[in-house]
Amino acid sequence: MSASLRIRPEVQADYGAVFDLDVAAFGGDGESRMVGRIRSSAGFDPRLSLVAEREGRIVGHVVLSGIVIQTPDRDVPALALAPVAVLPAFQRMGIGLALIRAALTAAASIGYGAVIVLGHPEYFPRFGCVPASAYGITASFSVPDRAFMALELVEGALDGIEGTVIYPAAFDDVTPSPLPLPRSEK
Ligand SMILES: CC(C)(COP(=O)(O)OP(=O)(O)OC[C@H]1O[C@@H](n2cnc3c(N)ncnc32)[C@H](O)[C@@H]1OP(=O)(O)O)[C@@H](O)C(=O)NCCC(=O)NCCS
């Protein structure tokens, strides 16, 4: 990875560049609009919306935001990792890895306990993600078991937490999408 890569919290002046980046990475503006809704939602923590900058240009973005795991007893707060995107010309250079690692480290240092991610089952285990079903945690929509994952930021944070992940309205219209499969798996 280039030594000039800088990862920092997003600021308002970045919003336009992040919108365009998500359009370029996802091929439409659904995720860009979703990011806008996440920013104005109660679960948004600006410390967990990070951009990757190379030579002054924003080349990647990730946001972790609040969700709840609804259990029979109580709602357990957690974070959703979605979306994460890197400009197409800068993909496969380690920028996504660096961004996600930085976001998870920031979340852990703030004191969040766990992260839920709907993503490619070959990609996210490298961060320690395991199928959420291993904890008894399910999605409220149909999703392949291996693609719906959970990560404890604090050991034991998900012990005994069996329930359903409730995504806030900010995620409506765009079901958090798993990574596109590598060509060989399509
Ligand atoms: C997914 C994404 C953020 C990854 O960022 P990136 O900077 O390209 O990824 P990195 O270079 O850090 O990834 C390194 C590893 O991930 C793997 N990887 C990257 N994209 C992948 C994909 N789409 N499917 C499976 N594996 C992938 C690479 O092969 C590499 O693995 P290796 O270390 O074993 O060689 C980026 O490809 C992207 O923006 N994609 C379009 C948007 C998207 O699908 N976002 C995720 C859903 S929210």
The ligand as an SDF file (V2000), in Angstrom:
LIG
                    3D

 48 50  0  0  0  0  0  0  0  0999 V2000
  -14.9600   -4.1310   -1.5660 C   0  0  0  0  0  0  0  0  0  0  0  0
  -13.9350   -3.0080   -1.6360 C   0  0  0  0  0  0  0  0  0  0  0  0
  -14.2880   -1.9200   -0.6480 C   0  0  0  0  0  0  0  0  0  0  0  0
  -12.5770   -3.6180   -1.2530 C   0  0  0  0  0  0  0  0  0  0  0  0
  -11.6290   -2.5830   -1.2230 O   0  0  0  0  0  0  0  0  0  0  0  0
  -10.2240   -2.7760   -1.9080 P   0  0  0  0  0  0  0  0  0  0  0  0
   -9.3710   -1.6320   -1.5270 O   0  0  0  0  0  0  0  0  0  0  0  0
  -10.4330   -3.0460   -3.3510 O   0  0  0  0  0  0  0  0  0  0  0  0
   -9.7580   -4.1040   -1.2130 O   0  0  0  0  0  0  0  0  0  0  0  0
   -8.3490   -4.4710   -0.7010 P   0  0  0  0  0  0  0  0  0  0  0  0
   -7.3100   -4.1990   -1.7520 O   0  0  0  0  0  0  0  0  0  0  0  0
   -8.0860   -3.8940    0.6260 O   0  0  0  0  0  0  0  0  0  0  0  0
   -8.6450   -5.9950   -0.5530 O   0  0  0  0  0  0  0  0  0  0  0  0
   -7.7000   -6.8630   -0.3270 C   0  0  0  0  0  0  0  0  0  0  0  0
   -8.2550   -8.2570   -0.4080 C   0  0  0  0  0  0  0  0  0  0  0  0
   -9.6550   -8.3280   -0.5700 O   0  0  0  0  0  0  0  0  0  0  0  0
   -9.9870   -9.0990   -1.7230 C   0  0  0  0  0  0  0  0  0  0  0  0
  -11.1350   -8.4930   -2.3840 N   0  0  0  0  0  0  0  0  0  0  0  0
  -11.2550   -7.2280   -2.8020 C   0  0  0  0  0  0  0  0  0  0  0  0
  -12.4470   -7.0500   -3.3860 N   0  0  0  0  0  0  0  0  0  0  0  0
  -13.0780   -8.2570   -3.3240 C   0  0  0  0  0  0  0  0  0  0  0  0
  -14.3090   -8.7200   -3.7820 C   0  0  0  0  0  0  0  0  0  0  0  0
  -15.1420   -7.9300   -4.4410 N   0  0  0  0  0  0  0  0  0  0  0  0
  -14.6400   -9.9940   -3.5410 N   0  0  0  0  0  0  0  0  0  0  0  0
  -13.7990  -10.8160   -2.8820 C   0  0  0  0  0  0  0  0  0  0  0  0
  -12.5960  -10.4380   -2.4530 N   0  0  0  0  0  0  0  0  0  0  0  0
  -12.2400   -9.1670   -2.6780 C   0  0  0  0  0  0  0  0  0  0  0  0
   -8.7830   -9.0040   -2.5930 C   0  0  0  0  0  0  0  0  0  0  0  0
   -8.6760  -10.1110   -3.4410 O   0  0  0  0  0  0  0  0  0  0  0  0
   -7.6720   -9.0030   -1.5680 C   0  0  0  0  0  0  0  0  0  0  0  0
   -7.4650  -10.3150   -1.1090 O   0  0  0  0  0  0  0  0  0  0  0  0
   -6.0000  -10.8350   -0.8520 P   0  0  0  0  0  0  0  0  0  0  0  0
   -5.4290   -9.9180    0.1930 O   0  0  0  0  0  0  0  0  0  0  0  0
   -6.2350  -12.2170   -0.3610 O   0  0  0  0  0  0  0  0  0  0  0  0
   -5.3300  -10.7340   -2.1710 O   0  0  0  0  0  0  0  0  0  0  0  0
  -13.8380   -2.4360   -3.0640 C   0  0  0  0  0  0  0  0  0  0  0  0
  -13.4910   -3.4730   -3.9450 O   0  0  0  0  0  0  0  0  0  0  0  0
  -15.1220   -1.7740   -3.5260 C   0  0  0  0  0  0  0  0  0  0  0  0
  -15.2930   -0.5830   -3.3360 O   0  0  0  0  0  0  0  0  0  0  0  0
  -16.0280   -2.5420   -4.1860 N   0  0  0  0  0  0  0  0  0  0  0  0
  -17.2710   -1.9820   -4.6920 C   0  0  0  0  0  0  0  0  0  0  0  0
  -18.2120   -1.6190   -3.5760 C   0  0  0  0  0  0  0  0  0  0  0  0
  -18.5630   -2.8080   -2.7030 C   0  0  0  0  0  0  0  0  0  0  0  0
  -18.8720   -3.8800   -3.1860 O   0  0  0  0  0  0  0  0  0  0  0  0
  -18.4990   -2.6070   -1.3800 N   0  0  0  0  0  0  0  0  0  0  0  0
  -18.7280   -3.6520   -0.4160 C   0  0  0  0  0  0  0  0  0  0  0  0
  -20.1610   -3.8400   -0.0720 C   0  0  0  0  0  0  0  0  0  0  0  0
  -20.7390   -2.6180    1.0950 S   0  0  0  0  0  0  0  0  0  0  0  0
  1  2  1  0
  2  3  1  0
  2  4  1  0
  2 36  1  0
  4  5  1  0
  5  6  1  0
  6  7  2  0
  6  8  1  0
  6  9  1  0
  9 10  1  0
 10 11  2  0
 10 12  1  0
 10 13  1  0
 13 14  1  0
 14 15  1  0
 15 16  1  0
 15 30  1  0
 16 17  1  0
 17 18  1  0
 17 28  1  0
 18 19  1  0
 18 27  1  0
 19 20  2  0
 20 21  1  0
 21 22  1  0
 21 27  2  0
 22 23  1  0
 22 24  2  0
 24 25  1  0
 25 26  2  0
 26 27  1  0
 28 29  1  0
 28 30  1  0
 30 31  1  0
 31 32  1  0
 32 33  2  0
 32 34  1  0
 32 35  1  0
 36 37  1  0
 36 38  1  0
 38 39  2  0
 38 40  1  0
 40 41  1  0
 41 42  1  0
 42 43  1  0
 43 44  2  0
 43 45  1  0
 45 46  1  0
 46 47  1  0
 47 48  1  0
M  END
$$$$
